[in-house]
Amino acid sequence: MATESELKRLSENGKQAFEAGEYESAADLFENAAQGYAAIHDPLNAAELKNNESVALLKMGKAQEALDKVLGTGEIFAQARDFKRQGMAVGNQAAALEALKHYDEAFTAYEQSAELFAEAGEGDLRSMVLKAAAGINLKRGKVTESAFKMIGSLDAKDKPSLFDRILRYILHFIQR
């Protein structure tokens, strides 16, 4: 059985591989670390690494595998009342569902993720998932709903950029 420091090293190596674009290697490292954390009865770190593995799998175009890895991790974070990581898990699930073209389910998951990020006080992360939800509305041909979602995503940002402020003004102007 691996020690906690060995598992941390595996996780860090996975993050480095991911940043280098070596997604298959990253996924393998995250999977090994997740299994190790599960073996030492650390469900939070195991769930975190399953989420990381899910993102790497999604980058490789393996949406179904990504979805399979992330399912159930949100509940682990919910039990720990870790709204930020729960929001990330639900957002990762939404991204996999979107890649599988399950737009209605993905939209619902993005909405849930946004609510969790609001609960966690994470405005920028909330903004990011609201933009993804707006993108789904565009794919479904719901242009007006998409504009409202985009306004909401801009309003959610903690520190909107100049571009964000201009876009918000234009969208509010169009809305009238």
Backbone as CSV, one residue per row, in Angstrom:
resi,resn,N_x,N_y,N_z,CA_x,CA_y,CA_z,C_x,C_y,C_z
1,MET,0.851,-1.195,0.000,0.000,0.000,0.000,0.885,1.243,0.000
2,ALA,0.517,2.215,-0.804,1.278,3.452,-0.945,1.082,4.342,0.277
3,THR,2.110,5.119,0.563,2.016,6.090,1.657,1.327,7.353,1.134
4,GLU,0.898,8.180,2.071,0.237,9.419,1.676,1.174,10.310,0.868
5,SER,2.459,10.355,1.229,3.403,11.193,0.468,3.601,10.639,-0.946
6,GLU,3.567,9.330,-1.115,3.679,8.737,-2.448,2.429,9.078,-3.281
7,LEU,1.286,9.071,-2.636,0.048,9.402,-3.336,0.031,10.872,-3.746
8,LYS,0.542,11.746,-2.873,0.641,13.161,-3.225,1.566,13.356,-4.417
9,ARG,2.670,12.598,-4.435,3.614,12.689,-5.546,2.952,12.217,-6.852
10,LEU,2.193,11.116,-6.778,1.456,10.637,-7.964,0.507,11.719,-8.470
11,SER,-0.210,12.348,-7.549,-1.149,13.400,-7.903,-0.432,14.574,-8.566
12,GLU,0.671,15.002,-7.992,1.443,16.114,-8.557,1.990,15.750,-9.937
13,ASN,2.474,14.514,-10.090,2.961,14.066,-11.401,1.822,14.071,-12.416
14,GLY,0.626,13.699,-11.968,-0.541,13.741,-12.839,-0.858,15.157,-13.281
15,LYS,-0.772,16.097,-12.353,-1.037,17.500,-12.694,-0.003,18.025,-13.689
16,GLN,1.254,17.646,-13.497,2.304,18.078,-14.427,2.088,17.480,-15.814
17,ALA,1.721,16.202,-15.856,1.457,15.550,-17.139,0.277,16.233,-17.836
18,PHE,-0.755,16.560,-17.066,-1.928,17.228,-17.631,-1.530,18.568,-18.230
19,GLU,-0.769,19.358,-17.477,-0.346,20.679,-17.951,0.530,20.578,-19.194
20,ALA,1.244,19.452,-19.342,2.094,19.234,-20.512,1.302,18.667,-21.693
21,GLY,0.001,18.460,-21.488,-0.828,17.924,-22.560,-0.741,16.414,-22.706
22,GLU,-0.137,15.761,-21.736,0.002,14.294,-21.750,-1.181,13.701,-20.977
23,TYR,-2.358,13.757,-21.607,-3.601,13.439,-20.913,-3.725,11.959,-20.545
24,GLU,-3.221,11.088,-21.392,-3.310,9.656,-21.068,-2.468,9.327,-19.843
25,SER,-1.264,9.860,-19.804,-0.399,9.662,-18.641,-1.027,10.279,-17.395
26,ALA,-1.584,11.469,-17.545,-2.235,12.144,-16.412,-3.390,11.304,-15.889
27,ALA,-4.210,10.796,-16.802,-5.361,9.976,-16.384,-4.895,8.749,-15.612
28,ASP,-3.852,8.095,-16.096,-3.326,6.907,-15.408,-2.801,7.253,-14.016
29,LEU,-2.074,8.355,-13.918,-1.531,8.766,-12.620,-2.654,9.135,-11.649
30,PHE,-3.649,9.862,-12.132,-4.780,10.227,-11.281,-5.543,8.974,-10.828
31,GLU,-5.719,8.020,-11.739,-6.431,6.791,-11.390,-5.682,6.018,-10.306
32,ASN,-4.362,5.892,-10.466,-3.562,5.176,-9.462,-3.615,5.870,-8.108
33,ALA,-3.531,7.192,-8.123,-3.590,7.941,-6.868,-4.974,7.801,-6.225
34,ALA,-6.024,7.860,-7.033,-7.394,7.721,-6.503,-7.571,6.350,-5.848
35,GLN,-7.077,5.314,-6.493,-7.168,3.968,-5.923,-6.391,3.877,-4.612
36,GLY,-5.235,4.536,-4.578,-4.431,4.539,-3.359,-5.134,5.246,-2.210
37,TYR,-5.733,6.394,-2.503,-6.469,7.119,-1.468,-7.683,6.316,-0.995
38,ALA,-8.339,5.639,-1.909,-9.476,4.801,-1.512,-9.000,3.679,-0.584
39,ALA,-7.826,3.127,-0.875,-7.281,2.031,-0.066,-6.936,2.474,1.357
40,ILE,-6.564,3.758,1.520,-6.242,4.233,2.874,-7.433,4.963,3.493
41,HIS,-8.610,4.762,2.906,-9.874,5.293,3.447,-9.887,6.814,3.512
42,ASP,-9.490,7.439,2.397,-9.539,8.895,2.256,-10.440,9.207,1.063
43,PRO,-11.776,9.172,1.276,-12.699,9.324,0.153,-12.662,10.704,-0.513
44,LEU,-12.348,11.760,0.232,-12.321,13.090,-0.370,-11.205,13.217,-1.400
45,ASN,-10.003,12.783,-1.045,-8.902,12.850,-2.005,-9.126,11.882,-3.158
46,ALA,-9.701,10.712,-2.875,-10.010,9.763,-3.948,-10.993,10.387,-4.930
47,ALA,-12.025,11.064,-4.426,-13.018,11.710,-5.288,-12.385,12.852,-6.081
48,GLU,-11.522,13.619,-5.446,-10.826,14.720,-6.123,-10.038,14.188,-7.326
49,LEU,-9.346,13.094,-7.109,-8.521,12.534,-8.179,-9.354,11.869,-9.261
50,LYS,-10.508,11.330,-8.914,-11.410,10.811,-9.941,-11.899,11.958,-10.821
51,ASN,-12.142,13.115,-10.218,-12.532,14.290,-10.991,-11.409,14.720,-11.923
52,ASN,-10.181,14.725,-11.418,-9.039,15.079,-12.263,-8.908,14.094,-13.424
53,GLU,-9.080,12.807,-13.117,-9.011,11.789,-14.164,-10.114,12.022,-15.193
54,SER,-11.302,12.381,-14.731,-12.421,12.648,-15.625,-12.087,13.764,-16.609
55,VAL,-11.467,14.826,-16.122,-11.112,15.953,-16.991,-10.077,15.503,-18.029
56,ALA,-9.098,14.716,-17.607,-8.086,14.219,-18.544,-8.733,13.326,-19.608
57,LEU,-9.642,12.458,-19.188,-10.335,11.588,-20.140,-11.158,12.414,-21.127
58,LEU,-11.794,13.452,-20.648,-12.589,14.314,-21.524,-11.689,14.997,-22.554
59,LYS,-10.500,15.433,-22.125,-9.542,16.048,-23.047,-9.110,15.053,-24.129
60,MET,-9.150,13.759,-23.805,-8.770,12.723,-24.763,-9.943,12.330,-25.659
61,GLY,-11.102,12.940,-25.450,-12.270,12.622,-26.250,-13.028,11.396,-25.769
62,LYS,-12.783,10.983,-24.546,-13.441,9.803,-23.976,-14.534,10.251,-23.006
63,ALA,-15.597,10.810,-23.575,-16.642,11.433,-22.771,-17.377,10.438,-21.873
64,GLN,-17.692,9.261,-22.378,-18.419,8.284,-21.556,-17.570,7.825,-20.381
65,GLU,-16.284,7.567,-20.628,-15.381,7.183,-19.529,-15.258,8.317,-18.521
66,ALA,-15.194,9.552,-19.024,-15.104,10.710,-18.138,-16.335,10.793,-17.244
67,LEU,-17.496,10.579,-17.846,-18.741,10.608,-17.071,-18.756,9.497,-16.034
68,ASP,-18.356,8.295,-16.431,-18.336,7.161,-15.506,-17.437,7.426,-14.303
69,LYS,-16.303,8.083,-14.532,-15.354,8.356,-13.434,-15.905,9.376,-12.442
70,VAL,-16.617,10.388,-12.944,-17.045,11.486,-12.069,-18.342,11.166,-11.316
71,LEU,-19.128,10.232,-11.838,-20.400,9.912,-11.170,-20.158,9.453,-9.733
72,GLY,-20.917,10.025,-8.819,-20.820,9.659,-7.404,-19.880,10.536,-6.592
73,THR,-18.986,11.264,-7.276,-18.036,12.087,-6.514,-18.716,13.309,-5.905
74,GLY,-19.720,13.833,-6.574,-20.437,14.979,-6.024,-21.071,14.667,-4.684
75,GLU,-21.587,13.452,-4.549,-22.214,13.041,-3.282,-21.190,12.964,-2.155
76,ILE,-19.977,12.536,-2.478,-18.914,12.469,-1.459,-18.608,13.870,-0.943
77,PHE,-18.498,14.827,-1.856,-18.239,16.208,-1.439,-19.438,16.804,-0.713
78,ALA,-20.647,16.419,-1.111,-21.857,16.907,-0.441,-21.875,16.453,1.015
79,GLN,-21.494,15.205,1.251,-21.462,14.690,2.619,-20.482,15.470,3.479
80,ALA,-19.408,15.956,2.861,-18.400,16.741,3.588,-18.758,18.227,3.625
81,ARG,-19.901,18.591,2.989,-20.349,19.978,2.888,-19.285,20.863,2.222
82,ASP,-18.587,20.281,1.240,-17.572,20.989,0.460,-18.239,21.415,-0.848
83,PHE,-18.908,22.580,-0.806,-19.707,23.037,-1.933,-18.863,23.347,-3.169
84,LYS,-17.659,23.857,-2.959,-16.799,24.181,-4.105,-16.446,22.916,-4.882
85,ARG,-15.938,21.899,-4.195,-15.560,20.671,-4.907,-16.792,19.927,-5.413
86,GLN,-17.915,20.038,-4.704,-19.151,19.441,-5.205,-19.568,20.142,-6.502
87,GLY,-19.457,21.462,-6.528,-19.767,22.218,-7.740,-18.867,21.833,-8.897
88,MET,-17.591,21.606,-8.612,-16.667,21.178,-9.662,-17.037,19.792,-10.176
89,ALA,-17.384,18.893,-9.264,-17.758,17.535,-9.667,-19.006,17.556,-10.552
90,VAL,-19.997,18.327,-10.157,-21.232,18.421,-10.943,-20.940,19.112,-12.278
91,GLY,-20.062,20.113,-12.269,-19.657,20.776,-13.509,-18.913,19.831,-14.442
92,ASN,-18.052,18.978,-13.879,-17.347,17.982,-14.699,-18.338,16.980,-15.294
93,GLN,-19.322,16.607,-14.506,-20.366,15.712,-14.999,-21.116,16.392,-16.153
94,ALA,-21.428,17.667,-15.986,-22.123,18.418,-17.034,-21.296,18.478,-18.315
95,ALA,-19.997,18.705,-18.181,-19.129,18.783,-19.361,-19.108,17.451,-20.110
96,ALA,-19.065,16.350,-19.371,-19.090,15.034,-20.015,-20.436,14.802,-20.695
97,LEU,-21.509,15.168,-20.028,-22.842,15.026,-20.629,-22.971,15.884,-21.889
98,GLU,-22.415,17.078,-21.844,-22.454,17.953,-23.021,-21.677,17.323,-24.174
99,ALA,-20.503,16.755,-23.877,-19.708,16.101,-24.923,-20.445,14.904,-25.519
100,LEU,-21.296,14.274,-24.711,-22.106,13.151,-25.192,-23.385,13.618,-25.889
101,LYS,-23.552,14.948,-25.969,-24.717,15.576,-26.598,-26.026,15.313,-25.846
102,HIS,-25.922,15.117,-24.546,-27.089,15.005,-23.666,-27.338,16.409,-23.096
103,TYR,-27.787,17.312,-23.978,-27.839,18.729,-23.639,-28.779,19.067,-22.484
104,ASP,-29.939,18.430,-22.416,-30.870,18.752,-21.332,-30.275,18.387,-19.975
105,GLU,-29.688,17.196,-19.893,-29.065,16.767,-18.633,-27.866,17.647,-18.299
106,ALA,-27.079,17.997,-19.314,-25.908,18.845,-19.091,-26.329,20.221,-18.588
107,PHE,-27.383,20.781,-19.196,-27.870,22.098,-18.780,-28.283,22.071,-17.311
108,THR,-29.032,21.049,-16.931,-29.483,20.913,-15.539,-28.290,20.802,-14.598
109,ALA,-27.294,20.024,-15.001,-26.096,19.860,-14.157,-25.314,21.167,-14.049
110,TYR,-25.197,21.909,-15.152,-24.512,23.208,-15.079,-25.257,24.156,-14.134
111,GLU,-26.579,24.135,-14.188,-27.376,24.986,-13.296,-27.122,24.610,-11.831
112,GLN,-27.092,23.298,-11.557,-26.837,22.832,-10.195,-25.434,23.229,-9.754
113,SER,-24.477,23.096,-10.651,-23.104,23.487,-10.347,-23.029,24.973,-10.014
114,ALA,-23.730,25.796,-10.787,-23.741,27.242,-10.539,-24.301,27.554,-9.150
115,GLU,-25.365,26.856,-8.762,-25.945,27.058,-7.430,-24.951,26.686,-6.332
116,LEU,-24.221,25.607,-6.532,-23.233,25.182,-5.543,-22.092,26.188,-5.442
117,PHE,-21.644,26.706,-6.596,-20.586,27.718,-6.560,-21.077,28.994,-5.872
118,ALA,-22.342,29.337,-6.059,-22.905,30.499,-5.362,-22.878,30.256,-3.859
119,GLU,-23.260,29.058,-3.462,-23.255,28.692,-2.035,-21.837,28.768,-1.452
120,ALA,-20.849,28.414,-2.287,-19.447,28.418,-1.841,-18.804,29.799,-1.948
121,GLY,-19.535,30.773,-2.522,-18.968,32.108,-2.677,-17.932,32.185,-3.793
122,GLU,-18.065,31.319,-4.793,-17.117,31.254,-5.906,-17.736,31.869,-7.164
123,GLY,-17.762,33.199,-7.216,-18.405,33.907,-8.312,-17.804,33.630,-9.672
124,ASP,-16.480,33.561,-9.763,-15.851,33.334,-11.061,-16.141,31.928,-11.583
125,LEU,-16.127,30.934,-10.704,-16.457,29.574,-11.127,-17.934,29.495,-11.517
126,ARG,-18.781,30.186,-10.768,-20.207,30.229,-11.095,-20.396,30.847,-12.474
127,SER,-19.689,31.928,-12.742,-19.761,32.587,-14.037,-19.365,31.629,-15.160
128,MET,-18.324,30.853,-14.936,-17.840,29.929,-15.954,-18.905,28.889,-16.315
129,VAL,-19.572,28.296,-15.310,-20.573,27.270,-15.624,-21.853,27.885,-16.185
130,LEU,-22.168,29.121,-15.791,-23.325,29.792,-16.394,-23.077,30.080,-17.874
131,LYS,-21.833,30.408,-18.227,-21.489,30.594,-19.643,-21.646,29.281,-20.398
132,ALA,-21.234,28.184,-19.780,-21.397,26.874,-20.423,-22.871,26.562,-20.624
133,ALA,-23.710,26.894,-19.635,-25.152,26.685,-19.761,-25.715,27.555,-20.888
134,ALA,-25.221,28.785,-21.001,-25.657,29.665,-22.097,-25.281,29.058,-23.439
135,GLY,-24.103,28.447,-23.505,-23.673,27.794,-24.737,-24.595,26.655,-25.129
136,ILE,-25.078,25.924,-24.143,-26.021,24.837,-24.431,-27.330,25.411,-24.973
137,ASN,-27.787,26.510,-24.388,-29.013,27.138,-24.901,-28.836,27.552,-26.359
138,LEU,-27.662,28.045,-26.713,-27.405,28.399,-28.106,-27.462,27.160,-28.991
139,LYS,-26.866,26.070,-28.547,-26.887,24.827,-29.323,-28.313,24.328,-29.521
140,ARG,-29.169,24.590,-28.546,-30.555,24.148,-28.624,-31.437,25.182,-29.323
141,GLY,-30.827,26.275,-29.818,-31.580,27.288,-30.546,-32.344,28.254,-29.665
142,LYS,-32.033,28.300,-28.388,-32.733,29.184,-27.447,-31.884,30.442,-27.231
143,VAL,-31.917,31.325,-28.211,-31.045,32.486,-28.223,-31.359,33.450,-27.089
144,THR,-32.634,33.755,-26.861,-33.013,34.696,-25.800,-32.591,34.168,-24.438
145,GLU,-32.884,32.884,-24.187,-32.495,32.295,-22.900,-30.980,32.321,-22.739
146,SER,-30.268,32.124,-23.842,-28.815,32.157,-23.807,-28.309,33.541,-23.411
147,ALA,-28.925,34.580,-23.958,-28.519,35.948,-23.621,-28.739,36.224,-22.133
148,PHE,-29.880,35.765,-21.598,-30.139,35.957,-20.163,-29.117,35.209,-19.311
149,LYS,-28.767,33.983,-19.728,-27.762,33.204,-18.998,-26.419,33.909,-19.033
150,MET,-26.085,34.466,-20.208,-24.801,35.152,-20.345,-24.763,36.380,-19.448
151,ILE,-25.866,37.119,-19.372,-25.929,38.274,-18.460,-25.712,37.799,-17.027
152,GLY,-26.373,36.705,-16.663,-26.197,36.159,-15.323,-24.768,35.757,-15.052
153,SER,-24.107,35.195,-16.061,-22.719,34.775,-15.864,-21.812,35.978,-15.668
154,LEU,-22.093,37.062,-16.380,-21.283,38.266,-16.228,-21.534,38.924,-14.882
155,ASP,-22.784,38.911,-14.434,-23.117,39.482,-13.123,-22.493,38.683,-11.988
156,ALA,-22.225,37.386,-12.215,-21.693,36.515,-11.168,-20.205,36.701,-10.942
157,LYS,-19.505,37.298,-11.898,-18.049,37.442,-11.781,-17.685,38.370,-10.634
158,ASP,-16.688,37.955,-9.860,-16.214,38.778,-8.750,-15.542,40.054,-9.254
159,LYS,-14.690,39.907,-10.285,-13.951,41.044,-10.826,-14.058,41.011,-12.343
160,PRO,-15.158,41.550,-12.888,-15.316,41.522,-14.337,-14.249,42.370,-15.040
161,SER,-13.769,41.851,-16.154,-12.791,42.583,-16.955,-13.498,43.698,-17.718
162,LEU,-12.725,44.528,-18.380,-13.303,45.593,-19.190,-14.189,44.976,-20.276
163,PHE,-13.718,43.912,-20.914,-14.511,43.224,-21.941,-15.831,42.720,-21.356
164,ASP,-15.779,42.133,-20.162,-17.000,41.634,-19.509,-17.992,42.767,-19.266
165,ARG,-17.496,43.918,-18.808,-18.381,45.051,-18.527,-19.014,45.590,-19.812
166,ILE,-18.228,45.647,-20.884,-18.765,46.115,-22.170,-19.809,45.127,-22.684
167,LEU,-19.495,43.838,-22.616,-20.436,42.814,-23.074,-21.727,42.860,-22.260
168,ARG,-21.618,43.037,-20.949,-22.803,43.138,-20.098,-23.658,44.338,-20.514
169,TYR,-23.021,45.470,-20.798,-23.754,46.664,-21.232,-24.492,46.392,-22.539
170,ILE,-23.791,45.769,-23.498,-24.410,45.469,-24.797,-25.593,44.511,-24.608
171,LEU,-25.404,43.470,-23.821,-26.485,42.495,-23.613,-27.677,43.135,-22.904
172,HIS,-27.444,44.010,-21.937,-28.537,44.706,-21.263,-29.253,45.634,-22.243
173,PHE,-28.488,46.287,-23.114,-29.065,47.186,-24.104,-29.949,46.403,-25.077
174,ILE,-29.463,45.251,-25.553,-30.212,44.402,-26.476,-31.482,43.875,-25.813
175,GLN,-31.394,43.591,-24.542,-32.512,43.023,-23.780,-33.711,43.965,-23.738
176,ARG,-33.456,45.267,-23.774,-34.535,46.267,-23.656,-35.378,46.304,-24.829
